[in-house]
Amino acid sequence: MTLLPDSSKRTPGKYPMVQIALHTATADIVSEMMNKGLVDIGMFLEPIDTEGFDYVRIKNSDHWVVGMRPDDPLAEKEYITKEDLLGKPLILPERVNIQSELANWFGKDFKKLNIAFTSNLGTNAGVMAMNGLGYPISIEGAPKYWRRHIPHSRAVNKFIDEINAFQA
């Protein structure tokens, strides 16, 4: 989400009649809304099924992050290792595809994890972390997708142009 302002800040000046509406939901809900034609462009965290979507993958954005309170001892580390997380209460994304990615990263230690919560929204996981209830693990960054092989409005096409210009 933090990358969206950079790719869209030029839109109001160039296209003053275009209005952007932001809607936050899980990947499954946004994908369903896109397939129904209710949403033109979505931002997803990988992994996601790209069948039926054209997309732009945000460069240098796919790396794992761990949320924690600023006063947590782990906050002083430059990098967090999987060994740092063993035994800690973790908050994992609800999406099975992302849990599979984490299982690959943790390897044989995945079964040893203390999974305190799963969450479908990073903001909620962050609230739990700020209250000392766990460490949310997620992927930072979000590729932007739009439905493939359908006619887009002029406004949607121009916004896609802005996304692509931002990536150049």
C-alpha atoms as one frame of an Amber mdcrd trajectory, in Angstrom:
protein
   0.000   0.000   0.000   2.872   2.386   0.670   3.833   2.194  -3.015   0.383
   3.231  -4.271   0.797   6.972  -3.591   3.981   7.133  -5.661   2.340   5.508
  -8.665  -0.879   7.512  -8.427   0.080  11.007  -7.212   0.234  12.365 -10.769
  -3.276  11.192 -11.637  -5.314  14.125 -10.195  -3.192  16.751 -11.950  -3.236
  14.954 -15.284  -6.789  13.627 -15.088  -8.857  15.847 -12.771 -12.136  14.096
 -13.617 -10.813  10.699 -12.495 -11.721   9.635  -9.004  -9.873   6.792  -7.282
 -11.762   4.713  -4.723  -9.702   2.578  -2.355 -11.221  -0.595  -0.964  -9.378
  -2.881   1.452 -10.200  -6.588   1.582  -8.555  -9.984   1.472  -6.983 -11.237
  -1.758  -9.858 -13.654  -2.310 -12.478 -10.927  -1.984 -10.605  -8.426  -4.196
 -10.042 -11.118  -6.837 -13.745 -12.015  -6.762 -14.718  -8.339  -7.046 -12.380
  -7.953 -10.027 -13.861 -11.017 -11.715 -17.345  -9.546 -11.236 -16.236  -6.231
 -12.751 -16.695  -4.313  -9.496 -12.997  -3.429  -9.167 -10.679  -2.517 -12.048
  -7.253  -2.771 -10.407  -6.193  -4.706  -7.323  -3.044  -4.902  -5.248  -2.128
  -8.326  -3.891   0.639  -9.854  -1.871   2.180 -12.855  -3.555   1.719 -15.723
  -3.942  -1.501 -15.359  -5.889  -3.042 -17.155  -8.852  -2.430 -14.821 -11.809
  -4.722 -16.720 -14.193  -6.925 -14.183 -15.967  -4.923 -11.144 -14.802  -2.429
  -8.868 -16.452  -0.051  -7.530 -13.851   2.946  -5.466 -12.951   5.217  -6.966
 -10.300   6.652  -4.302  -8.018  10.438  -4.477  -8.249  12.476  -5.370  -5.157
   9.409  -5.731  -2.969   9.123  -9.409  -2.162  10.805  -9.957   1.152   9.545
 -11.231   4.450   8.977  -8.875   7.338   8.254  -9.473  11.031   6.210  -6.979
  13.027   6.983  -6.206  16.649   6.838  -3.536  19.304   9.635  -0.940  19.113
  10.819  -1.950  22.602  11.068  -5.654  21.710  14.621  -7.073  21.962  14.336
  -8.371  18.381  13.795  -4.795  17.163  17.477  -4.095  17.724  18.536  -6.748
  15.218  19.314  -5.780  11.637  17.869  -9.068  10.347  15.534 -11.611  11.902
  16.324 -15.272  11.305  13.977 -18.198  11.547  15.891 -19.286  14.653  14.933
 -15.958  16.271  11.265 -16.826  15.787  11.218 -20.386  17.103   9.302 -20.451
  20.373   7.835 -16.970  19.845   4.055 -16.511  19.430   3.620 -15.922  15.697
   0.784 -14.352  13.749   0.627 -15.864  10.288  -1.355 -14.733   7.288  -4.584
 -16.657   6.898  -3.922 -17.379   3.210  -2.789 -20.974   2.718  -0.509 -20.010
  -0.212   1.486 -17.685   2.031   1.589 -20.242   4.839   3.038 -22.689   2.295
   5.771 -20.175   1.454   6.546 -19.849   5.168   6.583 -23.630   5.549   9.222
 -23.778   2.805  11.294 -21.090   4.532  11.094 -22.697   7.984  11.592 -26.193
   6.561  11.404 -28.981   9.145  10.992 -26.382  11.907   7.579 -25.260  10.608
   5.802 -27.896  12.711   7.541 -26.530  15.827   6.163 -23.004  15.423   4.021
 -21.423  18.104   1.197 -20.056  15.921  -0.752 -17.787  18.251  -3.090 -16.367
  15.598  -3.807 -16.271  11.908  -5.069 -13.057  10.374  -6.594 -12.033   7.076
  -5.581  -8.379   7.485  -2.123  -7.119   8.361  -3.489  -4.145  10.273  -5.231
  -6.444  12.743  -2.077  -8.527  13.137  -0.187  -5.287  13.818  -2.608  -4.352
  16.603  -2.036  -7.729  18.215   1.744  -7.229  17.928   1.593  -3.752  19.471
  -0.187  -5.320  22.424   2.588  -7.891  22.825   0.499 -10.852  21.676   2.666
 -12.068  18.833   4.904 -11.396  15.869   3.105 -11.016  12.533   5.014 -12.443
   9.592   4.124 -11.305   6.101   5.509 -10.432   2.705   6.257  -6.781   2.108
   5.200  -5.351  -1.240   2.259  -5.842  -3.533   2.026  -6.470  -7.272  -0.791
  -4.660  -9.017  -3.185  -6.709 -11.129  -6.038  -5.973 -13.485  -8.423  -8.202
 -15.377  -7.036  -9.477 -18.667  -8.689  -9.357 -22.097 -11.476  -6.972 -21.193
 -12.019  -3.431 -22.403 -11.069  -0.858 -19.767 -12.362   2.653 -19.444 -10.061
   5.448 -20.565  -9.479   6.337 -16.888  -8.408   2.769 -16.021  -6.085   2.645
 -19.041  -4.476   5.939 -18.010  -4.014   4.698 -14.429  -2.384   1.502 -15.751
  -0.078   3.763 -17.796   0.855   5.605 -14.573   1.592   2.299 -12.802   3.818
   1.213 -15.685   5.569   4.620 -15.794   6.302   4.308 -12.075   7.946   0.938
 -12.714  10.177   2.241 -15.535
